[in-house]
Amino acid sequence: MPVNYLLLSQQIRDMGRDALSRAGEIRQSLEQLSVRLNENAENLKGLQRQVEEAAAKTKGLRCAVPLHESLNAHFPCTLPAPASTIFAADGSQINPDPHDSVLYGLVNIGVFCIQPHSGRVPLERTESHLLFGDELYASGGMASEDLVALLRDVQERRTLAQLARLATPPVITLTDGPLELYHEPRTDAAFKEKFEDYLRALDDLAIANVITAGYVSRPRADLVVRLLTLNEESSQPTVSGISDIALFHSILQPGERSAIFRLHSRSADEYKDRKALHFFYLNVGSPSRPAFARVEIPQWVAENPQSVQTLHTTLVEQSALSGEAPYPYPLIRAHEIAVVKLSDRQQLTTMIESELARQGILPGSRSEKQVHKDHPGRTRINP
């Protein structure tokens, strides 16, 4: 038996009792936070000063910073969305596996382009980049999963910048997940080089005045909650686990966005000037099924009301196309184009093995560990 269900059953009962107890505590804290949100709705300058003071005392402070819209503001959208060219990009990867017969990595980028209401056929594009040789050891050791993921993110943004320059404006580029990158280690030379490439791709998008956004579905961030609790002894809320979405759930009706906030964080400091990171919350759902997202945008988008409105209405309109689980349709299609299936990996490995054999190089074999992991059924040895 792979899992000890008998042992877990008591823990599950404990979990249920804990959830019931926490539900009441969270409800009470959420009520207090909602009151605080409304009381400070117009206290934008005061809250900005609080963030500055807290940042001077707390290294690595991460929270929202209000700009010029009331904290409890909610903005509806008017459909249909204006004409635009939408590029959505997503990526998948194969990480180098020392237990496989050949050592390589892969970054696969899928791009979906659509011009709503134009009658034009959507376009698809795939870019595949094989990692081998020196590229596998750019950081001194074998490329880590984080480094391959960074290469994927850089390639997504670089491809979008190249395509956007040739498109009919206004141009919207969408990626799944935040614009802010979290990959480690940040002190590694290979990371720094690729991160600079990422920033240069953002600069190219800014020069072309492209409406760029990162879409985070069902976010768990507590950035606004942390803002409202800066005066407490800890920047954490009284009860942990309260997200911004819980705070905005009763404020944002279907199709509405929240105020725009600036992101304050240690890594966000690396996105300077027009690349400074901002975000707003958005409800792309329906009265019976709300669906919330955090939309990250750079400063050049945040400071342009027309760009924000175009992005807002486009995301609502495109999410409605995905049926009962609202999510931007172009991102769904980009993921379908980019995904690398197990069969793709197996075929690629076979192709590489064949080429090595053609060059007179005998491919390796799977490690002993991998052989046993791949073996179906039980592996008990009978004495």
Residue pairs with C-beta under 8 A, 6 or more apart in sequence:
22 239
22 241
25 239
26 239
26 241
26 242
26 246
28 239
29 237
29 238
29 239
29 242
30 242
30 246
30 247
32 238
33 225
33 228
33 229
33 237
33 242
33 247
34 247
34 250
36 228
37 71
37 72
37 224
37 228
37 247
38 71
38 72
40 46
40 47
40 71
40 228
41 70
41 71
41 72
41 73
42 70
44 66
44 67
44 68
44 70
44 71
47 65
47 66
47 71
47 227
47 230
48 65
48 66
50 227
50 230
50 231
51 61
51 63
51 65
51 227
51 230
51 264
54 61
54 63
54 230
54 235
55 61
55 264
58 235
59 266
60 265
60 266
61 235
61 264
61 265
61 266
62 223
62 226
62 264
62 265
62 266
63 223
63 224
63 226
63 227
63 230
63 235
63 264
63 265
64 223
64 224
64 226
64 227
64 244
64 261
64 262
64 263
64 264
64 279
65 227
65 261
65 262
65 263
65 264
66 227
66 259
66 261
67 259
67 260
67 261
67 262
67 278
67 302
69 259
69 260
70 259
71 224
71 259
72 251
72 259
73 258
73 259
74 251
74 252
74 253
74 256
74 257
74 258
75 256
75 257
75 258
75 312
76 253
76 255
76 256
77 255
77 256
77 257
77 309
77 312
77 313
77 316
78 313
79 255
79 313
79 316
79 317
80 116
80 117
80 313
80 317
81 116
81 310
81 313
81 314
81 316
81 317
81 318
82 170
82 310
82 313
82 314
83 115
83 116
83 117
83 118
83 170
84 115
84 116
84 169
84 170
84 171
84 172
84 211
84 310
84 314
85 113
85 114
85 115
85 167
85 168
85 169
85 170
85 171
85 172
86 113
86 114
86 115
86 116
86 171
86 172
86 173
86 174
86 314
86 318
86 330
87 111
87 112
87 113
87 160
87 163
87 164
87 167
87 171
87 172
87 173
87 174
87 330
88 111
88 112
88 113
88 173
88 174
88 175
88 328
88 330
88 331
88 333
88 334
89 109
89 110
89 111
89 112
89 156
89 157
89 159
89 160
89 173
89 174
89 175
89 334
89 338
90 109
90 110
90 156
90 175
90 176
90 331
90 334
90 335
90 337
90 338
91 107
91 108
91 109
91 110
91 152
91 153
91 155
91 156
91 338
92 108
92 110
92 152
92 338
92 339
92 340
93 105
93 106
93 107
93 108
93 148
93 149
93 151
93 152
93 340
94 104
94 105
94 106
94 108
94 340
94 345
94 348
95 105
95 143
95 145
95 148
96 103
96 104
96 105
96 131
96 136
96 142
96 143
96 148
97 103
98 142
98 367
99 366
99 367
99 369
99 370
100 349
100 366
100 370
101 349
101 353
101 363
101 364
101 365
101 366
102 349
102 352
102 353
102 356
102 363
102 364
103 132
103 136
103 142
103 364
104 130
104 131
104 132
104 136
104 348
104 352
105 130
105 131
105 132
105 135
105 136
105 143
105 148
106 128
106 129
106 130
106 131
106 340
106 345
106 348
107 128
107 129
107 131
107 148
107 151
107 152
107 155
108 126
108 127
108 128
108 129
108 338
108 339
108 340
109 126
109 127
109 128
109 129
109 152
109 155
109 156
109 159
109 338
110 124
110 125
110 126
110 334
110 335
110 336
110 337
110 338
110 339
111 124
111 125
111 126
111 127
111 159
111 160
111 163
111 334
111 337
112 122
112 123
112 124
112 330
112 331
112 333
112 334
112 337
113 122
113 123
113 124
113 125
113 163
113 167
113 330
114 122
114 123
114 329
114 330
114 333
115 168
116 314
116 317
116 318
122 333
124 333
124 337
125 159
125 163
125 337
126 337
126 338
127 155
127 159
129 151
129 155
131 143
131 148
131 151
135 143
136 142
136 143
137 143
138 147
138 190
139 147
139 188
139 189
139 190
139 191
146 183
146 184
146 185
146 191
147 183
147 188
147 190
147 191
147 194
149 183
150 181
150 183
150 191
150 194
150 195
150 198
151 194
153 181
153 183
153 198
154 194
154 197
154 198
154 201
156 175
157 175
157 198
157 201
157 202
157 205
158 197
158 201
160 173
160 175
160 201
160 205
160 210
160 212
161 201
161 204
161 205
161 208
161 210
164 171
164 173
164 205
164 208
164 210
165 204
165 208
169 209
170 211
170 307
170 310
171 208
171 210
171 211
172 210
172 211
172 212
172 213
172 310
172 311
172 314
173 205
173 210
173 211
173 212
173 213
174 213
174 214
174 215
174 328
174 330
174 331
174 334
175 213
175 214
175 215
175 331
176 214
176 215
176 217
176 331
176 334
176 335
177 214
177 215
177 216
178 214
178 216
178 294
178 296
179 202
179 212
179 213
179 214
179 271
179 277
179 296
179 297
179 298
180 214
180 263
180 265
180 267
180 268
180 271
180 277
180 296
181 195
181 198
181 267
182 267
183 191
184 191
185 191
186 192
186 195
186 267
195 270
199 270
199 271
199 275
202 212
202 271
202 275
202 298
203 275
205 212
205 298
206 274
206 275
206 298
206 300
209 300
211 297
211 301
211 307
211 310
211 311
212 297
212 298
212 301
213 295
213 296
213 297
213 301
213 311
213 315
214 295
214 296
214 297
215 293
215 295
215 296
215 315
215 328
215 331
216 293
216 294
216 295
216 296
217 291
217 293
217 327
218 245
218 291
218 292
218 293
219 243
219 244
219 245
219 281
219 292
219 293
219 294
220 243
220 245
221 243
221 244
221 294
222 237
222 242
222 243
222 244
223 244
223 261
223 263
223 279
224 244
224 247
224 248
224 261
225 237
225 242
225 243
225 244
225 247
226 235
226 236
226 237
227 261
229 235
229 236
229 237
229 238
232 238
244 281
244 294
245 281
245 292
248 258
248 281
248 292
249 290
249 292
251 258
252 258
252 281
252 282
252 283
252 290
252 292
253 283
253 287
254 283
254 284
254 285
254 286
254 287
254 290
255 283
255 284
255 316
256 282
256 283
257 280
257 281
257 282
257 283
257 295
257 312
258 280
258 281
258 282
259 280
260 278
260 279
260 280
260 297
260 302
260 308
261 278
261 279
261 280
262 276
262 277
262 278
262 302
263 277
263 278
263 279
263 296
268 276
268 277
271 277
271 298
273 299
274 298
274 299
274 300
275 298
275 299
275 300
276 298
276 299
277 296
277 297
277 298
277 299
278 296
278 297
278 298
278 299
278 301
278 302
279 294
279 295
279 296
279 297
280 294
280 295
280 297
280 308
281 292
281 293
281 294
281 295
282 292
282 293
282 294
282 295
282 312
282 315
282 316
283 290
283 291
283 292
284 291
284 292
284 293
284 315
284 316
284 319
284 320
284 326
284 327
284 328
285 291
285 292
285 326
286 326
289 324
289 326
291 319
291 325
291 326
291 327
293 315
295 311
295 315
297 308
297 311
301 307
301 308
301 311
302 308
315 328
318 328
318 329
318 330
319 326
319 327
319 328
319 329
320 326
321 329
322 328
322 329
322 332
352 363
353 363
356 362
356 363
357 363
366 374
372 379
